[in-house]
Amino acid sequence: MSALELAFGHSSGTKDCYLYLKGHFERLPSLAEKLAGGYVHVSKRHGHAAANRWLARNTRELIDPASVYRRFPAIAKDLERGFNGLVKRAPTTIEGLQQGCRWLASVEKDLVLHGLNVTHDDEAVINHADAQATAIERERSKLIGGIAEHNRRLRLGLLPPPLNLKTPKARTLSGQAREVALQIADSRNPLSPPLGVIPLMAVFNWHRAPVMSLSVVNEMALVKARHRARLHGINPPSLKLKSAVQLAKLTDPIWWRRQLRRLGGRRLEQVQREAHRVHKRAGIYCSNVTLDRRRAQKNRNRALLEALEAINQEGQVYTLAELAELGLSNPDHRRAELMLRISDTEAESRRMGHVGMFYTITAPSRFHPVISENSVSNPKYDGSTPREAQAHLQQVWARARAALARENLGIYGIRVVEPHHDGTPHWHLLLWMKPEHTKRVNEILRSHAEADTPEELFDRRGNKTTARFKVEKIDYKRGTAAGYVAKYISKNINGEQFVRDGVQNDDKDRYGHELTSVAPRIESWAAVWGIRQFQFVGLPSVTVWREVRRLNEKHIDELESWEQATRPDKRIASRLEQIRKAANAGQWDQFLRLMGGPNLPRKQRPVKPWTMPRVDLERAEFSHATGEVREGIEAKGRHGESKLGTFGIVVSDGRGNEHEYLTRFYRWQVRGKSQRHQGVSGGGEAASPWTRVTNCTQGPDIQPREPSPDEKKAQRERLEEWKRSEIYRAEAEDAYREAQEAREAARKLFAPSNPTQQEEYFPPELC
């Protein structure tokens, strides 16, 4: 028996009642069975008239869930599961249906960005971004095309003021004229009399209208473009930027593509969290959808890096993928640098007699969508995103640091941000301080961490818990301070290179998952929400450390030539030499000591980065496309903004004397691999002085040590044993699949039009 027949059997039985029930059930076909059950229940207890009123009152705001599932097929099962969960948790079925439909309506609103369905593939995002940038450019072109017509009407006296012209409030005549001009520019200026019987000249009070120009058109186009960005939920460019830079960003498809990807990914992940698909019994740390999207993004990036190459003035050519592996894009290098800085900071703190403290700060319950013990939905959850939880923790930390600064309590160390199983961030702080400051620092941090909703900190027996704030003193008898955070750092990067001897389950997280399997999920979580995972506090700038390490033994001749040409003070040269030796030897503790120790303001550090605007000596002075005359040699970015670049370091002798040292000895030009095959010269001086890659070659600081014959033999035996394992076979299959996807993406990006050339670049056996 259908839902309509079941409900009609308990109604008045008239034709009107049949049509009435049919209209409701046809509008909500997927809910018809549950609504029919409620209708029958009310009809039995209160009569069919009350049942009709019940049906009309409670179905007014309902929507058909199946229509939402069909619109988002990629996550239809997750939405259905989330909807059913809301229905089950409600006191009554009809209340659950209402809550579920309200949630689905909000999901539909969040997942559609002004016509773009964020669950579609990346090709849809690219097309939508191109369409938005083209639409803004088309609107601007229309305004530009109307400049001549506007000025012609102005000269002939045919341009009337707006009908709702407001009285100017400025005191000066020029100010009043400016206000009237802005009103006219913003209005439609209709050229029609209100009544056909009244002469046109008797109606209008004529005022001076502004002369239309390209700058006025750009301002009008910018207002429309910013409005278009807000319709998509995108924050427009900052008003602090020049209008030309803002308009250039808003007419750039790449800018739109980047914003749509970021916003769409975050909204999709938040819907997954609300659908109860992010927790330790489902997709831990992040949803499977976000993990797949991040993997696809990395494949696209890998294809692009493999398809581009960089050449310097010495004719050295590398692909961007090779250069990325030399820098901190390599997770092994990133982890090694972090652990070096932590362990050497600990060594310096112990030399100074400071103590280490390990803190854990957690967000209040309203930021957690599920309860940790049983992974059921948290009734206190208010829909906050991980970015909002991170902002709350940052505010707590800012207030605590301000209180510490007022009492002159110095702390230094590292902050690690990692997610709970439900994607909500929490902080781990490894801080060092003077022993006499420990008690007061603990009190300040605890008071600020527990200030929000303190009633949650007590269990049913009235005992205070450590759910919000936990502190532990570093016991060097049990291990070093670096050992306390080594697992967190490894888990947040790649999960490799970490197993402590004698510690059970040290290769797994607190939920029993292997670190190598959860590390990609944590990395995807941090990428989609834009959360900085590691940050040092009270220590010297790592930029200075990296720039000084560029002055290795390979470039000692360039350093000597620079000093002979610039003639620095002896005290400055001596100080730099000490810092340079410590940095190139990998001695962060010595570097920290030479840089003035912890908690010294960066302005007082002896070495600072040397930054200045970049220059472009080959930029054309006149643009034939726009007729723009360009003055100066300052390099401009993609959108016309000024570009600041790091060229080296500035060394001070502590007496007010400073001297600049150049550390960037290579200038790179990025090109596609196809340009090399088409006969583009690869030698000589490069045109572009800067790229966003690591501008270095392999030096002594990153050259591997040559192993002995016994070590080589042992390495070969371990390699063969590893190749025979099932894990190696699985990883090899994954690597082969990713390589195939990367080649296919590179083929689409940079495949030449000539089929013979295509066979040369992508041989069939490689494709």
Salt bridges, closest charged atoms under 4 A:
GLU26 OE2 - LYS22 NZ 3.77
ASP78 OD1 - ARG277 NE 3.67
GLU108 OE2 - ARG71 NH1 2.83
ASP122 OD2 - ARG261 NH2 2.61
ASP122 OD2 - ARG300 NE 3.85
GLU137 OE2 - ARG140 NH1 3.33
GLU139 OE2 - ARG228 NH2 3.13
GLU149 OE2 - ARG152 NH2 2.89
GLU149 OE2 - ARG153 NE 3.23
ASP252 OD2 - ARG638 NE 2.71
ASP252 OD2 - HIS639 NE2 2.72
ASP292 OD1 - ARG295 NH1 3.11
GLU309 OE2 - ARG671 NE 2.82
GLU309 OE1 - ARG676 NH1 3.53
GLU337 OE1 - ARG546 NH2 2.70
GLU348 OE2 - ARG351 NH2 2.69
GLU348 OE1 - ARG593 NH2 3.01
ASP382 OD2 - ARG366 NE 3.84
GLU407 OE2 - ARG440 NH2 2.72
GLU418 OE2 - HIS426 NE2 3.20
GLU418 OE2 - HIS428 NE2 2.88
GLU418 OE1 - LYS491 NZ 3.07
ASP422 OD2 - HIS368 ND1 3.33
GLU443 OE1 - ARG440 NH1 3.11
GLU450 OE2 - ARG446 NH1 3.81
GLU450 OE1 - LYS464 NZ 2.77
ASP452 OD1 - ARG366 NH1 2.77
GLU456 OE1 - ARG468 NH2 3.02
GLU472 OE2 - ARG478 NH1 3.66
ASP506 OD1 - LYS487 NZ 3.91
ASP506 OD2 - ARG500 NE 2.93
ASP509 OD1 - HIS513 ND1 3.81
GLU523 OE2 - ARG294 NH2 2.50
GLU523 OE1 - LYS298 NZ 3.99
GLU547 OE1 - ARG550 NE 3.51
GLU547 OE2 - ARG664 NH2 2.66
GLU553 OE2 - ARG580 NH1 3.60
GLU558 OE2 - HIS555 ND1 3.85
ASP569 OD2 - ARG571 NE 3.79
GLU577 OE2 - ARG580 NH2 2.98
GLU577 OE2 - LYS581 NZ 3.93
ASP653 OD2 - ARG571 NH2 3.42
GLU658 OE2 - LYS608 NZ 3.37
GLU685 OE2 - ARG667 NH2 2.58
ASP701 OD2 - ARG549 NH2 3.63
GLU706 OE2 - LYS712 NZ 3.00
GLU711 OE1 - ARG705 NH2 3.68
GLU726 OE2 - ARG729 NH1 2.99
ASP734 OD1 - ARG737 NH2 3.97
GLU738 OE1 - ARG302 NH1 3.96
GLU741 OE2 - ARG737 NH1 3.38
GLU744 OE1 - ARG747 NE 3.94
GLU760 OE2 - HIS677 ND1 3.86
